[in-house]
């Protein structure tokens, strides 16, 4: 601890999963005089939602970056890494889903020539930092937190790489831990060219051969009976009739969203629930019903 002139700075070592979130396209909108008011409103809502989401999922907000944030999740013991990796990737998924589905309720004025572009997308970089240095500054009417470490820098750089929905690029340690925990996300190993390493990592190759990104490539064809079983399992989880992955914190987040700023937050929760029902539950039920009818005809 260092104390001088009323300013206190403390330093603490921790193991942590570091999540860096960046908003793609925010700079262009903020530089557009017509778009700037709506981009600013989007950022206000995004900051509030991010703080609630990170806290609900068990992390802490380490730093705001202007158009994104750095969050960290404590890993008390190495054996805790699996559940923390699952929780962090789930939180990143939920934030991308919420932004993509609702755009946080921000659009242009009715009748205006300008309509707020539905192009904001989130990019996430996630890495494990086994030797993070947490720095906290405290001064009269001012407090700040920062996190330092080699993998923290890596997570920043990963957040600049585009990836299919939900836009996560992560180090192998995170991906393997999440897979061991039964994540539903699909990751594909990144094959970076020399130009990519120069662009995203300033030519530094440390850890660049151990990176994975979420993948939305079509899966291999599967027998219909296998697809039906998977559809039934997914439907049971979506409707609460079967235990799901360790994501009970999502209920806490949705409850906080429902009780958030009344002018917009409850509407987002309703829209998210509607989307899950209309775009997941209903299509799954139709597929199951059609498969059942086909089987009865054959019989």
ABEGO torsion letter per residue (X at the ends): XBBBGGBBBBBBBBBBBBBBBBBBGAAAAAABAAAAAAAAAAAAAAAAAAAAAAAAAGBBBABBAGAEBBBBBBBABAAAAAAAAAAAAAAAAAAAAAAAAAGGGBBBBBGBABBBBBABBBBBBBBBBABBBBBBBBBBGBBBBBBBEAAAAAAAAAAABBBBOAGBBBBAAAAAAAAAAGBABBBBBBBBBAAAAAAAAGGBABGAAABBBBBABBBBBBBAAAAAAAAAAAAAAAAGABBBBBAAAAAAAAAAAAABBAAAAAAAAAAAAAAAAAAAAAAAAAAAAAAAAAAAAAX
